[in-house]
Amino acid sequence: WAEVLSGQVTKVIDGDTFIFMDDAYQSHTVRILGIDAPEFHQAYGKESKYSLDALIGMQSVSVKTTKQDQYQRTLGKVFLAGEDIGLTQIKRGLAWHYKGAKKSRKDEDFALYAQAHKQAKTQKIGLWQDAKPQSPARWRYYHKRPKAE
């Protein structure tokens, strides 16, 4: 991990992103490592955001950072009182396990997230209740492309 930051969540943006004020009073936009939550206007997007807000909104959390992404968000594993928040979102069926982050994560974390994803899907928890749930990446591809003129 690059560093561990502690501080307070000031705003939840969606089911995998929030704004955080660290103990040195620096603001960070944090993207939870290893998950991809539905976009707000996508099926289960609101539920995912509200779940994350209920978990960490206005709470003191720790963020084990790795790096910044292309949008200048801090990527990290997020904990509240020892609870892995990304893993919780997956278990609730409100986020996909994002496999593309494997290089940034420990093998046991990757396996834990994969197992939680599989279990939520098998038990049809949260977004897995849909007959054909669409991954956030696919949803973004179809909904955020420039319109042809």
Secondary structure, DSSP 8 states (H G I E B T S, - for coil): --EEEEEEEEEEEETTEEEEEETTS-EEEEEETTEE---TTSTTHHHHHHHHHHHHTT-EEEEEEEEE-TTS-EEEEEEETTEEHHHHHHHTTSSEE-GGGGGGS-HHHHHHHHHHHHHHHHTT-GGGGSSS---HHHHHHHHSS----
